[in-house]
Amino acid sequence: MWDFSIGKAFSLLIRTTPFIGFRFAIYFGITLAYIVATGGGAGIGYLIGSVLGDAETAGGSAFWGGLFGFGFVSGALYFAREYLMYIVKAGHIAVLVRLMDDQPIPEGTGQIAYASQIVKARFAEASLLFGLDQLIKGIIRTVNSTLLTISSFLPIPGLTNAMEFVTAVIRFSLTYVDEAILAYIIRTDQANSWASARDGVILYAQNYRLLLKNAVFLTIFAWILSFVIFLIVIAPVAALVSVMPGLGGFWTLIIAIITAYALKAALIDPFAMACIVQVYFQAIAGQTPSPEWVDRLNSLSAQFRELGEKAAAAMGGSSRLPISTWKG
């Protein structure tokens, strides 16, 4: 069913406990910010509505106040998403790669500080990593959607709906696949991250069946656990929300979803990440990027061609051309 070691994944998580704690602190802070901003906004709206009108007016004002607070935090997170990816996602991957290769963290250096050094060495700015990650996701999305088009030629009743569900699950699984490629970029330690990313994408394409199967399994597993967490946290969230004027009902559901998602990001996603990176490294062991797949990817994806152009531009006129600069 899967091609990774659960025991090894848990072992890696235990060995990266400082980073797990760091992730938990960040996502707990985000959840708390949502609760405070939404509850505070609702409270202010409720007070204003109480002054200006009756209970119905106060309730309506509380809703809009809560919505304003919720939107404010969501907007702040939207602008911080590049930095969060830089310090949380890429940083944890950097530590996992080191430990997977049986290389201890340098003496006297904490995991988070070490991860920061590695990520900054590979990606000078958060925006560079974010842009590269978006390119990788776009390429993988194109490759995966192309592989699923066979369903349109098979006149099997109900297959279209089934394929739509599968496509949706695969779309969610992209986050785990792109983490494996980021791990490859960090592990290969090339000066040209664009070229390393291109090689990593090609190697994914060469092994897409194995990797996609595991990514989909991990996605389903992660969301089932997330739903269980949601069922566990909804009662305490409801109790917390009940003491805030103007909140309840709709906002209870929203804050419970945010809490469950935060716990998923802090605890479940690192496990899935450790698993998919295992599978990826095992699959590509001893392989080199295939020129045939370069041709196929060039024909399928404009974003892959863009990645190749960026890789070539970053070579700076060097006469030594790695495979990631081959013209497909």
Long-range contacts (C-beta under 8 A, 24 or more apart in sequence): 1-217, 2-213, 2-214, 2-217, 2-218, 2-275, 2-279, 3-210, 3-213, 3-214, 3-279, 3-282, 3-283, 4-214, 4-275, 4-276, 4-278, 4-279, 5-278, 6-275, 8-274, 8-278, 9-271, 9-274, 9-275, 9-278, 10-271, 12-96, 12-99, 12-100, 12-274, 13-270, 13-271, 13-274, 15-99, 16-92, 16-95, 16-96, 16-99, 16-111, 16-270, 18-110, 18-111, 18-112, 19-91, 19-92, 19-95, 19-111, 19-112, 19-115, 19-270, 20-266, 20-267, 20-270, 22-88, 22-112, 23-88, 23-92, 23-265, 23-266, 23-267, 23-270, 24-266, 24-267, 26-84, 26-88, 26-266, 27-262, 27-263, 27-265, 27-266, 28-262, 28-266, 30-73, 30-77, 30-258, 30-262, 31-255, 31-258, 31-259, 31-262, 33-73, 33-76, 34-70, 34-73, 34-255, 34-258, 35-240, 35-255, 36-69, 37-69, 37-70, 37-72, 37-73, 38-66, 38-69, 38-70, 38-73, 38-247, 38-251, 38-254, 38-255, 39-66, 39-69, 39-241, 39-244, 39-247, 40-69, 41-65, 41-66, 41-67, 41-68, 41-69, 41-70, 41-72, 42-66, 42-69, 42-244, 42-245, 42-246, 42-247, 42-251, 43-244, 43-245, 43-246, 45-246, 46-245, 46-246, 47-245, 58-246, 59-246, 61-246, 62-245, 62-246, 62-247, 63-246, 63-250, 65-246, 66-246, 66-247, 66-251, 70-254, 81-130, 82-126, 82-127, 82-129, 82-130, 83-126, 85-126, 85-129, 85-130, 85-133, 86-119, 86-123, 86-126, 86-129, 86-130, 87-115, 87-116, 87-119, 89-179, 89-182, 90-115, 90-119, 90-122, 90-123, 90-129, 90-182, 90-186, 91-115, 91-116, 91-118, 91-119, 92-270, 92-273, 93-179, 93-182, 93-183, 93-186, 93-273, 93-277, 94-118, 94-119, 94-186, 96-183, 96-273, 96-274, 96-277, 97-183, 97-186, 97-187, 97-277, 100-277, 100-278, 100-281, 101-187, 118-186, 119-186, 122-185, 122-186, 122-189, 122-193, 123-193, 128-193, 132-185, 132-193, 132-194, 132-197, 133-178, 133-182, 135-197, 135-303, 135-306, 135-307, 136-178, 136-181, 136-182, 136-197, 136-200, 136-201, 136-307, 137-174, 137-178, 138-301, 138-303, 139-201, 139-297, 139-301, 139-303, 139-304, 139-307, 140-174, 140-177, 140-178, 140-201, 140-204, 141-171, 141-174, 142-300, 142-301, 142-303, 142-304, 143-204, 143-205, 143-208, 143-297, 143-300, 143-301, 144-170, 144-174, 144-208, 144-212, 146-300, 147-208, 166-216, 169-216, 169-219, 169-220, 170-212, 170-215, 170-216, 172-219, 172-223, 173-212, 173-215, 173-216, 173-218, 173-219, 174-215, 175-269, 176-215, 176-218, 176-219, 176-272, 176-273, 176-276, 177-204, 177-211, 177-212, 177-215, 177-276, 179-273, 179-276, 179-277, 180-204, 180-211, 180-276, 180-277, 180-279, 180-280, 180-281, 181-280, 183-277, 183-280, 183-281, 184-280, 184-281, 184-284, 187-281, 190-322, 192-311, 192-314, 192-315, 192-322, 192-324, 193-314, 194-307, 194-310, 194-311, 194-313, 194-314, 194-324, 195-311, 195-314, 195-315, 195-322, 195-324, 195-325, 196-324, 197-307, 197-311, 197-324, 198-289, 198-304, 198-307, 198-308, 198-311, 198-324, 198-325, 199-289, 199-322, 199-323, 199-324, 201-297, 201-304, 201-307, 202-289, 202-290, 202-293, 202-294, 202-297, 202-323, 202-324, 203-280, 203-283, 203-284, 203-287, 203-289, 204-280, 205-293, 205-296, 205-297, 206-284, 206-287, 206-289, 206-290, 206-293, 207-280, 207-283, 207-284, 207-287, 210-279, 210-283, 211-276, 211-279, 211-280, 211-283, 214-275, 214-276, 214-279, 215-276, 218-272, 218-275, 218-276, 219-272, 221-272, 222-264, 222-268, 222-269, 222-272, 225-264, 225-268, 226-260, 226-261, 226-263, 226-264, 226-268, 227-260, 229-259, 229-260, 229-263, 229-264, 230-256, 230-257, 230-259, 230-260, 233-259, 233-260, 233-263, 288-323, 289-323, 289-324, 291-323, 291-326, 291-328, 294-323, 294-326, 294-328, 295-328, 296-328, 297-328, 298-328, 299-328
